[in-house]
Amino acid sequence: MEIERKFLVGALPNLEGVLHSEIKQGYVSFSPEIRVRQLDDKYYRTEKGEGMVQREENEWEIDKETAEKMFNEVKTNLIEKTRYYIPYGKHIIELDIYKGIFKGLVVAEVEFESLEEAHEFTPPEWFLEDISEKREYRNKILALKNR
C-alpha cells in the first residue's frame, strides 16, 4: 500500500550535494495502470491501483531487455525527470524536476506509514499547493497530454 502526498514547489531549496536519480517512465496500460520505469541503471515494472493519497502499488525490478520491450509499447508521452532525495525530519522528500515537454513542472512527494501520519504532516515553507487530490498532476495523466 502506498500512502503519499504531493505538492507543487515554489523556490527550490539548495540541491548542491543532494542525492539524486534520473528517471524515465512510460505507461503501457492505463486500466489497469502498468508503468515501466528506468531509475538510473535499474528498471522496474509497476502496477498501481485506484485512489489518490492511498492506493495499492506493486513493483518489481526487471531486466533491461524486458524494460526496452515495454518502452516500445508506450504510445503516449514519456515522463522524464530528475528526482532529488531530501531528508526532512523522519521523512524523505522526493523532489521531481521534470524535463522535456513538462519542463518547468516541479513536484514534491512524501510517503507515509499511515493516513493519520499523512494528514498530520507539516510541509516545509518552500512547498506550495497540496495537489494530492488533483488528478491533472498524476504522471499517468501527464503522459496523456497533447504535446
C-alpha angles and dihedrals in degrees: 000000000000120000115182144148124214130207138184111239129226120189111007120243119235104288097182109133094002115142110251143171137205114237132195119176140168138181122241092178135015099192102062093021108236120173135184117207136186111204107186102301098343129085131212141186113210131189118195131190130217123284140079116237094013126033143140116271130181122181133182131185111239134187123263094252093055090046092051090052090051092047088053088058092056110108098174136062118309114231113226124181146145112241120205121198108216120183111228116174107302091339137079116225111214104208113196120198107190125219137197117023090357095053109144095037112116119180132176122206128192123190124212140196094228143012089246091056090048092053093047094051116120109205123217117262093256091067114095126186122007103237097175092119098038111103094196089073096053111113092233090057091048088052089060097049119115112258 
